[in-house]
Amino acid sequence: MDKQLKIISYGGGVQSTALIVLAIQKKIDFDFALFSNVGDDSETPGTLEYIRNVIRPYCEKYNFLIYETKKTGRNNVESLTLLQKHKEGIARNGSTPLPVKMIGNGRGGIANRTCTVEWKAKPITKHIKSLLGKKPEQPAILAIGISTDEYHRANNKHDNLWESRAFPLLDLNLSRLDCENIIKAAGLPVPPKSACWFCPFNSSTTWAEIRRDDPERFEATAQLEEEMTEARLKNGKFPFYWTHKPFPMRDIIGTQSETLFDDYDGHQGCDEGHCWT
């Protein structure tokens, strides 16, 4: 392949949507966007609605393509969705691919964080590999939607033979607010925050907002936490939690003002860049 392939890693959020708008406006040079869907049962419904009802028709209008990929196994057989994999692990031995919190028994930190790698990063790399072959002459340039607000998340430690990460928003010195204004100026609504609807990297502030504004989503996540705790105790393991405190989220997340101003930023641990953009 003579021309170096340039791809936008699209997560359905503000920053990567701004990247698509900038590409369509020829302010940055990229060929198409690639969205890795972790599962229709796992992605936040508002994100999927935005992708399918807003940004995809907008892209079609300007002949800019968004390809959708998913995690696959051998012979490209579609794998379990992220939520299905979580439930399978919990039912089997209390394990999970989600970055839930380890608290108690002298341990702390994040129990796991394979979700982004296995359901976002690897499917994108696999798709690019299918385009470039096993031994490409040069990697594709993969644009990650990290703005100046989170510049510390930008790094190239995940580069490989098939992809070299680029950060156009940082090159253009654009903040998240700048990205919102770019989207609005293009005549598009600003997308909701992108992530799985049950993502444990949500801050306590975000969970309080969800409990206030979307109680069904909060209750569904609290149910996942309860099932996980029960399964781990049954298997003789210490419990995991969805928040940074050793109590069920139902007991510590309220909707009062003091909770909404909690300064804990739960998603800083994820530096792959394919989520939260």
C-alpha positions in Angstrom: 0.0 0.0 0.0 1.6 3.2 -1.2 -0.5 5.8 0.7 -0.3 5.5 4.4 -3.7 4.7 5.8 -5.2 7.2 8.2 -8.0 6.1 10.5 -10.1 7.8 13.2 -10.7 5.6 16.3 -14.4 6.5 16.9 -15.9 6.0 20.3 -19.1 8.0 19.8 -18.2 10.8 22.2 -17.5 14.5 21.9 -13.8 14.4 21.0 -13.9 11.7 18.3 -17.1 13.2 16.8 -15.2 16.4 16.5 -12.4 14.5 14.7 -14.9 13.3 12.1 -16.3 16.8 11.6 -12.7 18.1 11.1 -11.9 15.3 8.7 -15.1 16.0 6.6 -14.1 19.7 6.6 -10.6 18.8 5.4 -9.0 20.4 8.4 -7.4 17.1 9.2 -6.5 14.3 6.7 -8.1 11.0 7.5 -9.6 8.3 5.3 -12.4 6.8 7.4 -13.5 6.1 11.0 -13.6 2.8 12.8 -16.0 2.1 15.7 -15.5 -1.0 17.9 -18.9 -2.0 19.4 -18.5 -3.9 22.7 -22.1 -5.0 22.3 -25.5 -3.5 21.8 -26.3 -4.7 25.3 -23.2 -3.0 26.7 -22.7 0.3 25.0 -24.7 3.2 26.5 -27.9 3.3 24.4 -27.6 7.0 23.8 -24.2 6.5 22.2 -25.5 3.8 19.8 -28.5 6.0 18.9 -26.2 9.0 18.2 -23.9 6.9 16.0 -26.8 5.3 14.0 -29.2 8.2 13.8 -26.9 11.3 13.8 -23.3 10.8 12.9 -23.6 8.0 10.3 -26.2 9.9 8.2 -24.0 13.0 8.5 -21.0 11.0 7.2 -23.0 9.4 4.4 -23.9 12.9 3.2 -20.2 13.7 2.8 -19.1 10.3 1.6 -17.1 9.7 4.8 -17.4 6.1 6.0 -17.7 4.7 9.6 -17.0 1.0 9.8 -18.2 -1.0 12.8 -16.2 -3.9 14.1 -16.6 -6.2 17.1 -14.5 -8.6 19.2 -14.1 -11.9 17.4 -12.5 -15.3 18.1 -11.1 -17.9 15.8 -12.3 -17.9 12.2 -13.8 -14.5 13.0 -16.6 -16.0 15.0 -18.3 -13.2 17.0 -17.4 -13.3 20.6 -19.5 -12.7 23.7 -20.4 -9.1 24.3 -18.7 -7.4 27.2 -21.8 -7.7 29.4 -22.2 -11.3 28.5 -18.5 -12.0 29.3 -18.9 -10.3 32.7 -22.0 -12.4 33.5 -20.3 -15.6 32.4 -17.2 -14.9 34.6 -19.4 -14.1 37.6 -21.5 -17.2 37.2 -18.3 -19.4 36.8 -16.0 -18.2 39.6 -16.7 -14.5 40.4 -14.3 -13.1 37.8 -14.9 -10.1 35.5 -13.1 -8.3 32.7 -14.4 -5.0 34.1 -12.2 -2.5 36.1 -14.1 -2.9 39.4 -12.5 -1.9 42.6 -10.5 -4.1 45.0 -10.9 -2.9 48.5 -10.2 -4.7 51.8 -8.0 -7.6 52.9 -4.9 -5.3 52.5 -5.6 -5.0 48.7 -6.6 -2.0 46.7 -6.7 -0.6 43.2 -8.4 -1.9 40.1 -9.2 -5.6 39.9 -9.1 -5.7 36.1 -9.0 -3.5 33.0 -9.1 -5.9 30.1 -12.4 -4.6 28.7 -10.9 -1.7 26.7 -8.0 -3.8 25.4 -10.0 -6.8 24.5 -13.3 -5.2 23.3 -12.0 -1.9 21.9 -8.2 -1.8 21.1 -7.7 -5.4 19.8 -10.7 -5.5 17.4 -9.5 -2.2 15.9 -6.0 -3.5 15.5 -7.4 -6.8 14.0 -9.4 -4.8 11.5 -6.4 -2.7 10.5 -4.3 -5.9 10.2 -6.9 -7.3 7.8 -6.3 -4.2 5.6 -2.5 -4.0 5.8 -1.5 -7.7 6.0 0.8 -9.5 8.4 3.9 -7.5 7.5 3.0 -4.0 6.5 5.5 -1.6 5.0 4.3 1.1 7.4 1.6 1.3 10.1 -1.7 3.1 9.7 -2.0 6.4 11.5 -4.7 6.0 14.1 -6.3 9.2 15.4 -7.3 9.1 19.1 -9.7 11.8 20.4 -7.9 13.1 23.4 -8.3 16.9 23.9 -6.2 19.3 25.9 -8.3 18.7 29.0 -6.8 15.2 29.3 -3.4 15.6 27.5 -1.9 13.3 30.2 -3.7 10.3 28.6 -1.9 10.7 25.3 1.0 8.3 24.7 2.3 6.0 22.1 3.1 3.0 24.3 0.5 0.9 22.5 1.8 1.4 19.0 2.6 -1.7 17.0 3.3 -2.9 13.5 -0.1 -2.0 12.2 -0.9 1.3 14.0 0.8 4.4 15.1 -1.3 6.7 17.3 -1.8 10.4 16.6 -3.6 13.1 18.6 -4.9 15.7 16.2 -6.9 17.6 18.9 -3.7 18.1 20.8 -1.9 19.2 17.7 -4.7 21.8 17.1 -4.7 22.8 20.8 -8.5 21.9 21.1 -10.3 21.4 24.4 -13.5 19.5 25.0 -15.4 22.7 24.9 -13.8 23.5 21.5 -14.9 20.1 20.3 -18.5 20.8 21.4 -18.4 24.1 19.5 -17.1 22.4 16.4 -19.9 19.9 16.4 -22.6 22.5 17.0 -21.2 24.7 14.2 -21.6 21.7 11.9 -25.3 21.7 12.7 -25.1 18.5 14.8 -26.2 17.9 18.4 -23.5 17.2 20.9 -23.2 13.5 21.7 -23.7 12.1 25.1 -20.6 10.9 27.1 -19.4 7.6 25.6 -18.7 4.5 27.7 -20.4 1.3 28.6 -23.6 2.0 30.5 -22.2 0.2 33.6 -18.6 1.3 33.4 -16.9 1.2 36.8 -14.6 4.1 35.8 -17.5 6.5 36.3 -16.8 8.9 39.1 -19.1 9.0 42.2 -20.3 12.4 40.8 -21.4 10.7 37.6 -23.1 7.9 39.4 -25.0 10.4 41.5 -26.1 12.2 38.3 -27.2 8.8 36.8 -29.1 7.9 39.9 -30.9 11.2 39.8 -31.5 11.3 36.0 -31.6 7.7 35.0 -32.6 5.6 38.0 -33.3 2.4 35.9 -29.7 2.5 34.7 -28.4 3.0 38.2 -30.5 0.2 39.6 -29.4 -2.2 36.8 -25.7 -1.4 37.6 -26.3 -1.8 41.3 -27.8 -5.2 40.5 -24.7 -6.2 38.6 -22.6 -5.2 41.7 -24.8 -7.2 44.0 -24.6 -10.3 41.9 -20.8 -9.9 41.6 -20.5 -9.6 45.4 -22.6 -12.6 46.1 -20.8 -14.7 43.6 -17.3 -13.8 44.9 -18.3 -14.5 48.6 -19.8 -17.8 47.5 -16.4 -18.7 45.9 -14.5 -17.7 49.1 -13.2 -14.4 47.6 -13.2 -10.9 48.9 -15.8 -8.7 47.3 -15.3 -6.2 44.5 -17.2 -2.9 44.3 -18.2 -0.5 41.5 -17.0 2.6 43.4 -13.9 3.5 45.4 -15.5 2.7 48.8 -16.1 -0.7 50.3 -19.8 -0.5 50.4 -22.6 -1.3 47.8 -23.2 1.7 45.5 -26.9 1.8 46.6 -25.7 2.7 50.1 -23.2 5.4 49.3 -24.4 7.1 46.1 -27.1 9.7 46.7 -28.4 12.5 44.6 -27.8 15.3 47.0 -25.5 18.2 46.3 -22.6 16.9 48.5 -22.4 13.7 46.4 -22.6 15.6 43.2 -19.5 17.5 44.1 -17.3 14.5 44.9 -13.9 15.2 43.4 -13.0 11.5 42.7 -12.3 11.1 39.0 -12.9 7.4 38.4 -11.9 7.1 34.7 -8.4 8.4 34.8 -7.0 4.9 34.9 -7.9 4.2 31.3 -5.2 5.4 28.9 -6.0 3.4 25.8 -8.0 6.3 24.5 -10.7 4.3 22.7 -13.2 4.9 25.5 -14.4 8.2 26.9 -13.9 10.0 23.6 
